[in-house]
Each structure stands twice: as structure tokens, then as C-alpha cells.
Amino acid sequence: MSTLEIFDHHLGAFALGVDELLKDYDASSVILTNSGHSRGLEEIRTFFSSFLASLPDDFWNDFQVLEKEVVGDVAYLVWSAKPYVALATDTMLIHDGKIVTQTFTKF
């Protein structure tokens, strides 16, 4: 699958739950945030489980993609979900159909 296909799958997987999200990662994947990192499938499962559980019921109604770009193996996303998240960015390095490294920052 191409970088764009993995990126699009990742965005759509939020509606389907953590198991679907994990299909984009493998045991060596890592997510870096301003509060630490999650490495491997179990830690990434915990990260997404906590993130999804923390969202208010109407979060996805307010979710907006502000910028989406793919260059080679790198995918970049700027999004918001006001009033809950004013601005956030995700950057993903994708190799062999998996997200190898992802950064996530919300402002």
C-alpha cells in the first residue's frame, strides 16, 4: 500500500476502533508526543485506547482536517476539533505499509 493509502486508512480507522488503528503499526513502531512515547503494539494500543476514551461524545462532529500532505514516505496532518483541540499536528514516516514513526502534538 502507498503512503497515501496507509494515511487514509489511519484517518478512517478512528471510526472503527483501536484494533483497526493497530493494523497500521507493527512491533517496532513508535509514537512520539510532548508527554513521552509509545513503542510497540501494546503501548500504542494503550495510547489510542486512552486517547479515544478521553474524547467527548461530539468530538468527531467538530473534527476538521486543515491540511493533509504526503511527500514520499512522509504524511503530514494539521487538524482541529474546536473547542476541544484548537490545533494539532501528526507526522508519520511510513515504510512497507506500516507507520514506523509518528509524532503527535496538540496545542
C-alpha positions in Angstrom: 0.0 0.0 0.0 1.2 3.5 -0.7 1.9 6.2 1.9 -1.4 7.9 1.0 -3.4 4.7 1.3 -1.9 4.0 4.8 -2.6 7.6 5.7 -6.2 7.5 4.5 -6.7 4.1 6.3 -5.4 5.6 9.5 -7.7 8.5 9.4 -10.7 6.3 8.7 -9.7 3.7 11.3 -10.7 6.0 14.2 -14.3 5.4 13.5 -13.7 1.6 13.6 -11.7 1.4 16.9 -8.3 0.6 18.3 -7.9 -2.8 16.6 -8.4 -1.2 13.2 -5.9 1.6 14.1 -3.3 -1.0 15.1 -3.3 -2.5 11.6 -1.2 0.5 10.5 1.6 -0.3 13.0 4.0 -3.1 13.9 6.1 -4.2 16.9 8.8 -1.7 16.1 6.5 1.3 15.6 6.8 4.4 17.9 4.5 7.4 18.6 6.3 10.4 20.0 4.3 13.1 21.9 5.2 16.0 24.1 4.4 13.8 27.1 6.5 10.8 26.1 6.5 8.0 23.6 4.7 4.7 23.0 6.7 1.9 21.4 5.3 -1.4 20.1 1.8 -2.6 19.6 0.8 -2.9 23.3 2.0 0.6 24.2 0.4 2.0 21.0 -2.9 0.2 21.9 -2.8 1.8 25.3 -2.1 5.2 23.8 -5.1 5.1 21.4 -7.4 3.4 24.0 -6.7 6.3 26.4 -7.0 8.9 23.7 -10.3 7.6 22.4 -11.7 7.2 25.9 -10.9 10.8 26.7 -12.9 12.2 23.8 -16.3 13.8 24.4 -19.2 12.3 22.5 -19.4 15.1 20.0 -15.6 15.3 19.3 -15.9 13.8 15.8 -18.6 16.3 14.8 -16.1 19.1 15.5 -13.1 17.3 13.8 -11.7 19.2 10.8 -8.7 18.4 8.6 -7.0 21.7 7.9 -4.0 20.4 5.9 -3.1 17.0 4.6 0.1 16.4 2.7 2.1 13.4 1.5 5.7 13.6 0.3 7.4 10.3 -0.4 7.2 8.2 2.8 6.1 11.1 5.0 2.5 12.0 5.7 1.6 15.3 7.5 -1.7 16.3 9.0 -3.0 19.5 10.7 -6.3 19.3 12.3 -8.6 20.8 14.9 -11.7 19.8 16.9 -12.7 23.1 18.5 -13.5 23.7 21.3 -11.7 20.5 22.4 -8.5 20.8 20.4 -7.6 24.2 18.9 -4.9 22.8 16.7 -3.0 19.5 16.4 -0.4 18.0 14.1 0.6 14.5 13.2 3.6 13.5 11.1 4.1 9.9 10.0 7.0 8.1 8.5 5.6 5.1 6.6 7.6 2.1 5.2 6.5 -1.2 3.8 2.8 -0.5 4.6 3.3 0.4 8.3 3.6 3.6 10.3 7.2 3.4 11.5 7.3 6.6 13.4 4.6 9.1 14.2 4.7 12.4 16.0 1.6 13.9 17.6 1.2 17.3 19.2 -1.9 19.2 20.2 -2.0 22.8 21.1 
